[in-house]
Structures are given as C-alpha cells and as structure tokens.
C-alpha cells in the first residue's frame, strides 16, 4: 500500500524495491489471467471432447502451469525489471505514481511494447475468459434441459461442481480485475480519458489495486470451496507440511548438539511446496 499512498508522490524506498515490487505486481496480474483463461479453455474442451481430454494427465497439467509461469516471467517480469523505476520528474504523468514503468528513455520503448503485446497479454485472455465462461454455462444448462447430463448421482455432482467452480473463478476474476480492464480499454481507445482528473485517477486506481489484492487473497478460499478435489489436495498438502514441521522441530529438540544446514532445509521445503502447488494446479485443471 505504500506505493499507492505515502510513496505515490515521492517513493522514498530504494530504486531496486520499486523495480521488484512493480515487476512482481504486473507478473501476478498477467499470470493470473493467463492461468484462468487456460483453465476455462480446458474445462470447455472437457465438455465438448471428454474422451480426448482423458489424455490430459496430471503431469501435462503441471507442465502447462510451468510453461505459463515461464511465458509470463519472460513477457512481464523481465521487461519491467529493466524499464521500471523511480521517476526523477516529481510529476511525470498526471495521476501516475512516482514509482512505475516507462519513465524517461523507456517511455517510447514501453509504449511500443504494449502496443504490440497488449492484445496477447491482456485482451485475448480477458475476452476469452468471459466468452468461455458463457459457453460453459450455456452448455451445462442446455445439457440439463435436454437430458444430456448423466443420470447417476456421482456424475451429476461432478457436472454441478464444474459449473460452480467455473462461476466462482470468473466472478472472483471480474471482482478483482474489472476496474483495471475497463481503464485499459479506455486508455487503449482514447475514450473517456478526459473524465479523469489527477485526483479521480488516483482514487480509481487505488480502489482497483485494493480489489485486485483482496481478490488474490480470497481466490484460494473460493477455489477450495468450489472444488472437492482441490480441497482434498489442499488438506493433504497441509497435513504433509504439518508433519514435516513437527518432525523438523522434534528432531532439533531431541538432538540439540547436531547441526542442521539451513540452506538444505530451506531448499527441501521450497521443493516440496512447489511440487505440491503444481499438483494442486493440475488437479483443478483436470
């Protein structure tokens, strides 16, 4: 919040903090939309081509998640780490924060980069999420009306869960990202920008920033509520993490004289966390 409040006019923290926080913020925004878009596409394919989607194994789900992270890392984090920073001009753009991207010599570079990449990085995922969600909802409701849905209780639960899960994910996404999306379209087509003053632009983006961060916090809760498989995988992961912490604590208390390598313990914990998170992602997708 420092970036949007006390550090808005004058960002007093080191320039490297500005670069890292700006790049991470844009990375998570882009990666979230790409993951949700991919999930919606896979869910839609599962409805129309269920036999084909049986070949989409958990390992392929993990690989998909890894590729999405690499794609967004290269297309957002790397470029913005180079082009972001603290502006030397106290008011470079009316209503813009002192810590941002495209200041000074990088302004023309960022404008050109966004002109050619915004369609792939922003517009296609956003429109795709909305379109896929509408088609999924229509397909499931149509199948129910014409009697195409399975009659057994287990299958009905899965199809109902698919509808609920998709709805929750899309609603959560729109809750957190609708305001930035609307402004980006206004800015892209130069329509209505005159309606924003310096003060109202700051208010608009501060509210949008808060909604995005709240959405990111409640997303795991929504996903676990909407998917029984996700909830089972989360509980399994938490039980493993709890057992590991107890073993580590018990081992240190029982053998105080034995030295443990903090680096090795940290690497092992991070490896388990990343592996389990990828398993959760692939479980939700499938």
Secondary structure by P-SEA (a helix, b strand, c coil): ccccccccccccccaaaaaaaaaaaaaaaaaaaaaaaaaaaaaaaaaacccccccccaaaaaaaaaaaaaaaaaacaaaaaacccccccccccccccccccccccaaaaaaaaaaacccccccaaaaaaaaaaaaaaaaaaaaaaaccccccaaaaaaaaaaaaaaaaaaaaaaaccaaaaaaaaaaaaccccccccaaaaaaaaaaaaaaaaaaaaaaaaaaaaacaaaaaaaaaaaaaaaaaaaaaaaaaaacccccccaaaaaaaaaaaaaaaaaaaaaaaac
